[in-house]
């Protein structure tokens, strides 16, 4: 017989408010650069097809660029664009001196090799932080353009002054975009960092036993409301990376955004928890802007 977990008083980790603070800091620096006659950072985005989530995300990126004073370019293509045509556009952006950084929005149509496109982006313009050069530099502890979502998670822990030193962090999901890189960042001898990290995935045995030992639980598997109360240690910090659209007839749009955590069940047990929406999502765009500013300044790769 198992006893019910003990309830605690939780605080929301407000990613929207934190992202706005970061944007204010970036906007102030851009204004200083402009006043000094320096180039304003310019971010480009390539959008292939009409995926609803991608459309929303890219639109928010364009608005964020306006908010901080960046130049922005949105390049739209139908989902029948060939791989060769897309790679030619990537090379054009690589060579354009006006573009400081650019992203090719994922997912791409099935006939296009995503890895080939990612590897075609010059590392110094790879503001998504997906290029093997940037991932390798991150692993080696060298200056790198870090993946936006994982670095946003770390920044939330930093700004909320949540202790990570020696804590057990469990990450559910081993994707190259979130799970694997955030596990690496939190294990590094950095601040925040120095966690003992367990990376769980679809083949992990005794998952509930492992997650119940987590001081920090990062859910990044893309399965709505997967994490339930029985999987959480009272007082844990819960980071919910999930953003899945599910049907909801009570909404005007006909759908609602759900995280990987069952918020109603888990929040009463947590010390801190990110909501969905308004948690990790806004931080991704803020860190993308920060990467673009760093490329414009030549902080990671000299101009």
C-alpha positions in Angstrom: 0.0 0.0 0.0 1.4 3.4 -1.0 0.6 6.6 0.8 -0.5 9.7 -1.0 2.3 12.3 -1.6 2.2 15.2 0.8 0.9 18.5 -0.5 3.1 21.6 -0.4 2.8 25.2 -1.3 4.1 25.9 -4.8 5.3 28.9 -6.7 4.9 29.4 -10.5 8.1 29.9 -12.5 6.9 32.7 -14.8 8.7 32.2 -18.1 6.7 35.0 -19.8 7.7 37.6 -17.2 11.3 36.4 -17.2 11.5 36.5 -21.0 10.2 40.0 -21.0 12.9 41.0 -18.6 15.5 39.5 -20.9 14.0 41.3 -23.9 14.2 44.6 -22.1 17.9 44.0 -21.4 18.5 43.1 -25.1 16.5 46.1 -26.3 18.6 48.4 -24.1 21.9 47.0 -25.6 20.6 47.2 -29.1 19.7 50.9 -28.5 23.2 51.5 -27.3 24.7 49.8 -30.4 22.5 51.9 -32.6 23.5 55.1 -30.8 27.2 54.1 -31.3 26.6 53.6 -35.0 27.0 49.9 -34.8 25.0 47.4 -36.8 21.6 46.4 -35.5 21.3 42.5 -35.2 19.3 40.8 -37.9 17.5 37.5 -37.5 16.0 35.5 -40.4 13.6 32.6 -40.2 12.8 30.1 -42.9 9.3 28.5 -42.7 8.4 25.5 -44.9 4.7 24.5 -45.2 1.8 25.5 -42.9 2.2 23.6 -39.7 0.0 25.5 -37.1 2.5 25.3 -34.3 5.4 26.5 -36.5 3.3 29.3 -37.9 2.6 30.6 -34.4 6.1 30.2 -33.2 7.7 32.0 -36.2 5.1 34.8 -35.9 6.1 35.3 -32.3 9.8 35.4 -33.3 9.1 38.2 -35.8 7.1 40.1 -33.1 10.0 39.6 -30.6 12.5 41.0 -33.1 10.4 44.1 -33.4 10.1 44.4 -29.6 13.9 44.4 -29.1 14.8 46.5 -32.2 16.3 43.7 -34.4 15.9 43.5 -38.1 14.0 40.4 -39.2 13.3 38.5 -42.4 10.7 35.8 -42.8 11.1 33.5 -45.8 8.1 31.3 -46.6 8.0 28.2 -48.8 5.4 25.6 -49.7 6.0 22.1 -48.4 6.8 20.9 -51.9 10.1 22.8 -51.9 12.9 20.4 -52.9 15.8 19.6 -50.5 18.2 21.1 -53.1 16.2 24.4 -53.2 16.2 24.7 -49.4 19.9 24.0 -49.1 20.6 26.7 -51.8 18.6 29.2 -49.7 20.5 28.1 -46.6 23.8 28.8 -48.4 22.5 32.2 -49.6 21.7 33.2 -45.9 25.2 31.8 -44.9 26.8 34.3 -47.3 24.6 37.3 -46.6 26.5 39.8 -44.5 23.3 41.5 -43.3 22.0 38.3 -41.7 23.6 37.7 -38.3 21.8 34.5 -37.5 19.0 32.4 -39.0 16.8 29.5 -38.2 15.1 26.9 -40.3 11.9 26.1 -38.5 11.4 22.4 -37.6 9.7 20.1 -38.4 10.5 19.9 -42.1 8.6 17.8 -44.7 9.6 14.1 -44.7 11.3 14.3 -48.1 13.9 16.8 -46.7 16.8 15.4 -44.6 16.6 17.6 -41.4 20.2 16.7 -40.3 21.6 17.7 -43.8 19.9 21.1 -43.5 21.1 21.7 -39.9 24.7 20.8 -40.9 24.5 23.2 -43.9 24.0 26.2 -41.6 27.3 27.9 -40.7 27.9 27.4 -37.0 28.4 31.1 -36.4 24.9 31.8 -37.8 23.3 28.8 -36.1 21.2 30.7 -33.5 19.1 27.6 -32.7 22.3 26.0 -31.5 21.6 22.7 -33.3 24.8 22.5 -35.4 27.1 19.6 -34.4 29.9 22.2 -34.0 27.9 24.1 -31.4 26.8 20.9 -29.7 30.4 19.7 -29.6 31.6 23.0 -28.2 28.9 22.9 -25.5 29.9 19.4 -24.5 33.6 20.4 -24.3 32.8 23.4 -22.2 33.9 25.9 -24.9 32.0 29.1 -25.8 29.1 28.0 -28.0 25.7 29.1 -29.3 23.6 27.0 -27.0 20.3 25.3 -27.9 17.6 27.9 -27.1 15.1 25.8 -25.0 17.8 24.0 -22.8 19.6 27.3 -22.2 16.2 28.9 -21.4 15.5 26.2 -18.8 18.9 26.9 -17.2 18.3 30.6 -17.2 14.9 30.2 -15.4 16.7 28.2 -12.7 19.3 31.0 -12.5 16.9 33.9 -12.3 14.7 32.2 -9.7 17.9 31.4 -7.7 17.0 27.7 -7.4 19.8 25.6 -6.0 21.2 23.0 -8.4 24.5 22.1 -6.8 24.5 18.4 -5.9 20.8 18.1 -6.7 19.4 15.0 -8.5 17.9 16.2 -11.8 15.8 13.7 -13.8 15.2 14.5 -17.5 12.4 12.6 -19.3 13.1 12.6 -23.0 16.4 12.3 -24.9 15.8 14.5 -28.0 18.7 16.3 -29.5 16.7 19.6 -29.2 15.9 19.5 -25.5 16.4 16.4 -23.4 20.0 15.5 -24.2 21.5 19.1 -24.2 19.7 20.1 -21.0 21.0 17.0 -19.3 24.6 18.0 -20.4 24.2 21.6 -19.3 22.9 20.8 -15.8 25.7 18.3 -15.2 28.4 20.8 -16.1 30.6 22.5 -13.5 28.6 25.7 -14.0 26.2 27.9 -12.0 23.4 26.7 -12.4 24.7 23.2 -12.8 26.6 20.5 -10.9 23.5 18.3 -10.8 23.6 14.6 -10.7 21.6 13.9 -13.9 19.5 10.9 -14.8 18.4 10.9 -18.5 15.2 8.8 -18.9 13.6 7.6 -22.2 11.2 5.1 -23.7 13.4 2.1 -22.6 13.9 3.2 -19.0 12.8 0.7 -16.4 11.4 1.7 -13.1 10.6 5.2 -14.4 8.3 6.2 -11.5 10.9 5.1 -8.9 13.5 7.3 -10.7 11.3 10.4 -11.1 10.2 10.2 -7.4 13.9 10.7 -6.4 14.2 13.9 -8.5 14.9 17.2 -6.8 14.5 18.8 -10.3 12.2 17.0 -12.8 12.4 18.1 -16.5 9.6 16.7 -18.6 10.5 16.9 -22.3 8.9 13.9 -24.0 6.0 15.4 -25.9 3.2 13.4 -24.3 0.5 15.5 -22.8 -0.1 15.1 -19.0 2.3 12.1 -18.8 3.8 13.1 -15.4 1.3 12.5 -12.6 1.3 13.0 -8.9 2.7 9.5 -8.1 5.8 10.3 -10.1 6.8 13.4 -8.1 8.7 13.8 -4.9 7.1 16.5 -2.6 9.0 19.7 -2.9 10.5 19.0 -6.3 11.1 21.7 -8.9 9.1 20.8 -12.0 10.1 22.1 -15.5 7.4 21.2 -18.1 8.7 21.5 -21.7 5.7 20.0 -23.4 3.5 21.9 -25.8 1.0 19.6 -27.4 -2.2 20.8 -29.0 -5.2 18.7 -27.9 -8.8 19.0 -28.9 -10.9 21.2 -26.6 -14.4 22.1 -27.7 -14.7 24.7 -25.0 -12.1 26.9 -26.7 -12.8 29.2 -29.6 -9.8 27.7 -31.4 -11.1 24.2 -30.9 -7.8 23.2 -29.1 -5.8 23.8 -26.0 -2.1 23.6 -25.3 -1.1 20.9 -22.8 2.2 20.3 -21.2 3.9 16.9 -20.4 2.9 17.4 -16.7 -0.6 17.0 -15.3 -0.6 20.4 -13.7 -3.7 20.0 -11.5 -2.3 16.9 -9.9 1.4 17.8 -9.7 1.5 21.5 -8.8 0.3 21.0 -5.2 3.3 18.8 -4.6 5.9 21.0 -6.2 8.0 23.8 -4.7 8.3 25.5 -8.1 6.6 24.6 -11.4 6.4 26.0 -14.9 2.9 26.5 -16.4 1.9 25.7 -19.9 1.6 28.0 -21.7 3.8 30.8 -20.2 6.6 28.7 -18.8 9.5 27.4 -20.9 8.0 28.5 -24.3 8.6 32.2 -24.0 12.1 31.6 -22.8 13.0 29.7 -26.0 12.4 32.9 -28.1 14.2 35.1 -25.6 17.3 32.9 -25.8 17.1 32.8 -29.6 17.3 36.6 -29.5 20.2 36.5 -27.1 22.1 34.1 -29.4 21.4 36.5 -32.3 22.9 39.4 -30.3 25.9 37.3 -29.4 26.5 36.5 -33.1 26.2 40.2 -34.0 28.8 41.0 -31.4 31.1 38.1 -32.4 31.2 36.8 -28.9 31.4 33.1 -29.8 32.9 33.2 -33.3 35.1 36.2 -34.1 33.7 38.4 -36.9 
